[in-house]
């Protein structure tokens, strides 16, 4: 009986998702005059309000790029801050149009939750942060240590896997939100804090004495982070996916926020297709043909977004690493616009 009820509930959820998708998210967004974007509740470098209340960060740039592509105005974004627990329900129910919230792409999330990931805007991996006073050099020395972790995340599952695989004694201390997790660690309730490595660098800035803490070298998981949409709306999936690809392609072709106007006169066929001076690629997505130009003019390319938000020029000072372009030793790669 319980199995039948669960199956029926899952089917009902799938029907609801399919019904909402059939309405056409892009048309709904245009009618609303804004993109409703799901973020976390504040993570420096990825999504955090500035002094004027405008959300800034690598994840925020995805939503701002969508607004630029659709409305030629990156500020036409309504942000809904979400906990890890609420993020998928908000997307499934239609409360938000896109989830851009340092969320890991996994099989179960696509197969069971009615979601579709639209690409990877940050290749990450889970790590550990500890106090320098512990004099630890490896996460494998954490047996018996208490570890602060956010519940309901892949982080919690990876933590258990790592300790079990290495035959270490785990004392996990779970919290509902990222903020609670970090504050508990800073207050000394745990010996270590675990989350995505990028998040550790971000959270370290919030600690009372950031320089007293160190991120250990081990990366214990693959965490491909990226935006997701409701399954069943292929047009909206394409818009979100190709918005991300525009940012990467622009960097590869050397098109920047500063030179994009000059690049409109380029004879390079790839640049002409990117900026809409040749072909009708924007129209095929339900957008204007200068959609990519709008994105680059307002947001810049992926490299510019990375550098100002999380890169060496930001307070986080994270090296490009895996997030370098494919032709510079990294994994960021975009299919051709043609």
C-alpha positions as CSV (number, residue, x, y, z in Angstrom):
1,X,0.0,0.0,0.0
2,X,2.8,2.4,1.0
3,X,4.6,1.7,-2.2
4,X,1.4,2.4,-4.3
5,X,0.8,5.7,-2.5
6,X,4.5,6.7,-3.0
7,X,4.3,5.8,-6.7
8,X,1.0,7.7,-7.1
9,X,2.5,10.8,-5.4
10,X,5.5,10.7,-7.7
11,X,3.3,10.3,-10.8
12,X,1.1,13.3,-9.6
13,X,4.2,15.4,-9.1
14,X,5.5,14.5,-12.6
15,X,2.1,15.4,-14.1
16,X,2.1,18.8,-12.3
17,X,5.6,19.5,-13.5
18,X,4.7,18.5,-17.1
19,X,1.6,20.7,-16.9
20,X,3.5,23.7,-15.7
21,X,6.2,23.2,-18.3
22,X,3.6,23.1,-21.1
23,X,2.6,26.7,-20.2
24,X,6.0,27.7,-21.6
25,X,8.4,29.2,-19.0
26,X,9.9,31.7,-21.4
27,X,6.5,33.1,-22.3
28,X,5.6,33.3,-18.6
29,X,8.9,35.0,-17.8
30,X,8.3,37.6,-20.5
31,X,4.7,38.2,-19.3
32,X,6.0,38.7,-15.7
33,X,8.7,41.0,-16.9
34,X,11.3,39.3,-14.7
35,X,13.2,36.1,-14.1
36,X,12.4,34.6,-10.7
37,X,15.6,33.0,-9.5
38,X,16.3,30.7,-6.6
39,X,19.5,31.4,-4.7
40,X,20.9,30.2,-1.5
41,X,20.6,32.4,1.6
42,X,23.9,34.1,1.0
43,X,27.3,32.8,-0.1
44,X,30.1,35.2,-0.9
45,X,31.3,34.9,-4.4
46,X,28.3,32.9,-5.6
47,X,25.1,34.8,-4.5
48,X,25.1,37.5,-1.9
49,X,23.4,40.9,-1.8
50,X,25.7,43.9,-2.2
51,X,25.3,47.2,-0.3
52,X,22.5,48.3,-2.6
53,X,20.7,45.0,-2.2
54,X,21.6,43.7,-5.6
55,X,22.6,40.0,-5.6
56,X,26.1,39.4,-6.9
57,X,28.1,36.3,-7.5
58,X,28.8,33.5,-10.0
59,X,25.4,32.0,-9.5
60,X,23.7,35.5,-9.6
61,X,25.4,36.2,-12.9
62,X,23.6,33.2,-14.5
63,X,20.2,34.8,-13.5
64,X,21.4,38.3,-14.5
65,X,22.6,37.0,-17.8
66,X,19.2,35.4,-18.5
67,X,17.5,38.8,-17.7
68,X,20.0,40.5,-20.0
69,X,19.2,38.0,-22.8
70,X,15.5,38.3,-22.5
71,X,14.9,41.9,-21.4
72,X,18.2,43.6,-22.2
73,X,18.3,44.5,-18.5
74,X,20.2,42.4,-16.0
75,X,18.3,43.8,-13.0
76,X,15.0,42.3,-14.1
77,X,15.6,39.4,-11.6
78,X,13.5,38.6,-8.5
79,X,15.6,36.5,-6.1
80,X,14.0,34.0,-3.8
81,X,16.5,32.9,-1.1
82,X,16.1,29.1,-0.4
83,X,17.4,26.6,2.0
84,X,18.8,23.3,0.8
85,X,15.7,21.6,2.0
86,X,13.3,23.9,0.1
87,X,15.2,24.6,-3.2
88,X,13.8,21.7,-5.2
89,X,10.2,22.1,-4.1
90,X,10.4,25.8,-5.0
91,X,11.4,24.8,-8.6
92,X,8.9,22.0,-8.9
93,X,6.0,24.1,-7.7
94,X,6.8,27.0,-10.1
95,X,7.7,29.4,-7.3
96,X,10.9,30.0,-9.2
97,X,11.8,29.9,-12.9
98,X,15.4,28.7,-12.5
99,X,17.5,27.4,-9.6
100,X,21.0,28.8,-9.6
101,X,22.2,27.9,-6.1
102,X,25.6,26.0,-5.9
103,X,23.6,22.8,-6.5
104,X,25.3,19.5,-7.5
105,X,24.1,17.8,-10.7
106,X,23.3,14.1,-9.8
107,X,21.4,11.3,-11.4
108,X,18.8,11.0,-8.7
109,X,18.0,14.7,-8.9
110,X,17.2,14.5,-12.6
111,X,15.6,11.1,-12.5
112,X,13.4,11.5,-9.4
113,X,12.8,15.2,-8.8
114,X,11.6,16.3,-12.2
115,X,14.6,18.6,-12.7
116,X,16.9,19.2,-15.6
117,X,20.4,20.6,-15.2
118,X,21.3,23.2,-17.8
119,X,25.1,23.0,-17.6
120,X,28.0,23.4,-15.1
121,X,29.0,26.9,-14.1
122,X,31.5,25.7,-11.5
123,X,33.4,22.4,-11.2
124,X,33.9,21.9,-7.5
125,X,34.6,19.2,-5.0
126,X,34.0,18.7,-1.3
127,X,36.7,19.5,1.2
128,X,37.3,20.2,4.9
129,X,38.3,23.2,6.9
130,X,39.9,23.0,10.4
131,X,41.7,25.3,12.9
132,X,45.4,25.6,12.2
133,X,46.0,24.9,15.9
134,X,45.0,21.3,15.4
135,X,48.1,20.9,13.2
136,X,46.3,18.6,10.8
137,X,47.7,18.0,7.3
138,X,45.1,15.5,5.9
139,X,41.4,14.8,6.2
140,X,42.3,11.2,7.0
141,X,43.5,12.4,10.4
142,X,39.9,13.4,11.3
143,X,38.9,10.0,12.8
144,X,36.8,10.7,15.9
145,X,36.6,14.4,15.2
146,X,33.3,16.2,15.2
147,X,32.3,17.6,11.7
148,X,29.8,20.3,11.1
149,X,27.7,19.6,8.0
150,X,24.5,20.9,6.5
151,X,21.7,18.3,6.4
152,X,19.8,17.2,3.3
153,X,22.8,17.8,1.0
154,X,25.1,15.6,-1.1
155,X,27.7,17.0,1.3
156,X,26.3,15.0,4.2
157,X,26.2,11.8,2.0
158,X,29.8,12.3,0.8
159,X,31.0,12.8,4.3
160,X,29.6,9.5,5.4
161,X,31.1,7.8,2.4
162,X,34.5,9.2,2.9
163,X,34.7,8.2,6.6
164,X,33.3,4.7,5.9
165,X,35.7,4.1,3.0
166,X,38.7,5.2,5.1
167,X,37.5,3.3,8.2
168,X,37.3,6.5,10.2
169,X,35.0,7.2,13.2
170,X,32.5,9.9,12.2
171,X,30.8,12.3,14.6
172,X,28.7,14.4,12.3
173,X,26.8,17.4,13.7
174,X,24.1,18.5,11.3
175,X,22.3,21.8,10.9
176,X,19.4,22.9,8.7
177,X,21.1,25.9,7.1
178,X,24.5,26.8,5.8
179,X,24.5,29.8,8.1
180,X,23.9,27.7,11.2
181,X,26.5,25.2,10.1
182,X,29.2,27.9,9.8
183,X,28.3,29.7,13.0
184,X,28.4,26.4,14.9
185,X,31.9,25.7,13.6
186,X,33.1,29.2,14.4
187,X,31.7,28.8,17.9
188,X,33.8,25.7,18.4
189,X,31.0,23.1,18.4
190,X,32.9,21.1,15.8
191,X,36.5,20.3,15.0
192,X,35.9,20.6,11.3
193,X,33.6,22.1,8.7
194,X,32.8,20.4,5.4
195,X,31.2,21.6,2.3
196,X,32.2,22.3,-1.3
197,X,35.8,23.7,-1.4
198,X,34.6,26.9,-3.0
199,X,32.1,27.3,-0.1
200,X,34.9,26.8,2.5
201,X,36.9,29.7,1.0
202,X,33.7,31.8,1.1
203,X,32.7,30.8,4.6
204,X,36.2,31.4,6.0
205,X,35.8,35.1,5.3
206,X,32.8,35.1,7.7
207,X,34.7,33.6,10.6
208,X,35.8,35.7,13.6
209,X,39.4,35.0,12.8
210,X,39.7,33.8,9.2
211,X,43.5,33.4,9.3
212,X,43.2,30.9,12.1
213,X,41.7,28.3,9.8
214,X,43.0,26.2,6.9
215,X,41.4,24.2,4.1
216,X,42.8,20.7,4.0
217,X,44.2,19.5,0.6
218,X,41.8,16.5,0.0
219,X,38.9,16.8,-2.4
220,X,36.6,13.9,-1.6
221,X,34.0,14.2,-4.3
222,X,33.0,15.5,-7.7
223,X,30.6,18.4,-7.4
224,X,29.5,19.7,-10.8
225,X,27.5,22.8,-9.8
226,X,25.0,24.5,-12.2
227,X,21.6,25.9,-12.8
228,X,18.5,23.7,-13.1
229,X,15.0,24.0,-14.5
230,X,11.8,22.0,-14.5
231,X,11.9,18.9,-16.7
232,X,9.6,19.0,-19.7
233,X,10.1,22.6,-21.0
234,X,12.8,22.1,-23.7
235,X,12.7,25.7,-24.9
236,X,13.4,27.1,-21.4
237,X,16.1,24.5,-20.9
238,X,17.7,25.6,-24.1
239,X,17.6,29.3,-23.1
240,X,19.3,28.7,-19.8
241,X,21.8,26.2,-21.2
242,X,22.9,28.4,-24.1
243,X,23.1,31.5,-21.9
244,X,25.8,29.6,-19.9
245,X,27.4,28.5,-23.2
246,X,27.5,32.2,-24.4
247,X,29.6,33.2,-21.4
248,X,32.1,30.5,-22.1
249,X,32.2,31.0,-25.9
250,X,32.7,34.7,-25.4
251,X,35.8,34.1,-23.3
252,X,37.1,31.6,-25.8
253,X,36.7,34.1,-28.6
254,X,38.2,37.0,-26.6
255,X,34.9,38.9,-26.6
256,X,34.6,41.0,-23.4
257,X,32.3,43.5,-21.8
258,X,34.7,46.2,-22.9
259,X,35.2,45.2,-26.5
260,X,31.9,43.7,-27.5
261,X,30.7,46.8,-29.4
262,X,33.9,46.8,-31.4
263,X,33.5,43.1,-32.0
264,X,30.2,43.7,-33.8
265,X,32.4,44.7,-36.8
266,X,34.5,41.5,-36.6
267,X,34.8,39.4,-39.8
268,X,35.4,36.2,-37.7
269,X,32.4,33.9,-38.6
270,X,32.3,32.5,-35.0
271,X,32.0,36.0,-33.5
272,X,29.5,37.1,-36.1
273,X,27.2,34.1,-35.1
274,X,27.8,34.7,-31.4
275,X,26.8,38.4,-31.6
276,X,23.9,37.9,-34.0
277,X,25.3,39.8,-37.0
278,X,25.1,36.5,-38.9
279,X,22.3,33.9,-38.7
280,X,19.1,33.9,-36.6
281,X,20.2,31.8,-33.7
282,X,18.5,34.0,-31.1
283,X,15.2,33.7,-32.9
284,X,15.4,29.9,-32.8
285,X,15.5,30.2,-29.0
286,X,12.5,32.6,-28.8
287,X,14.8,35.5,-28.2
288,X,16.2,38.4,-30.3
289,X,19.2,37.8,-32.4
290,X,21.3,40.1,-30.3
291,X,20.6,38.1,-27.2
292,X,24.3,37.0,-26.7
293,X,25.5,40.6,-27.3
294,X,23.1,41.7,-24.5
295,X,24.6,39.1,-22.2
296,X,28.2,40.0,-22.8
297,X,27.4,43.8,-22.7
298,X,25.8,43.6,-19.3
299,X,27.7,40.6,-17.7
300,X,30.9,40.1,-19.6
301,X,32.2,36.6,-20.4
302,X,32.7,33.6,-18.1
303,X,36.3,34.5,-17.3
304,X,35.3,38.1,-16.3
305,X,32.5,36.7,-14.1
306,X,34.8,34.2,-12.5
307,X,37.5,36.7,-11.8
308,X,35.4,39.4,-10.2
309,X,33.3,37.0,-8.1
310,X,35.6,34.2,-6.9
311,X,38.9,34.5,-8.7
312,X,42.3,35.9,-7.8
313,X,40.9,39.5,-8.0
314,X,38.2,38.7,-5.5
315,X,38.4,38.3,-1.7
316,X,38.1,34.5,-2.2
317,X,41.2,34.3,-4.4
318,X,40.3,30.9,-6.0
319,X,42.5,29.8,-8.9
320,X,40.8,28.9,-12.1
321,X,41.9,25.2,-11.9
322,X,39.2,22.9,-13.4
323,X,37.2,26.0,-14.3
324,X,39.7,27.2,-16.8
325,X,38.7,26.9,-20.5
326,X,39.2,23.5,-22.1
327,X,42.1,24.9,-24.2
328,X,43.9,26.2,-21.1
329,X,43.9,23.0,-19.1
330,X,40.4,23.2,-17.6
331,X,37.0,21.6,-18.2
332,X,34.9,24.6,-19.3
333,X,33.7,23.9,-22.8
334,X,30.8,25.0,-24.9
335,X,29.3,23.5,-28.0
336,X,29.5,25.7,-31.1
337,X,26.9,28.3,-32.0
338,X,26.1,27.5,-35.6
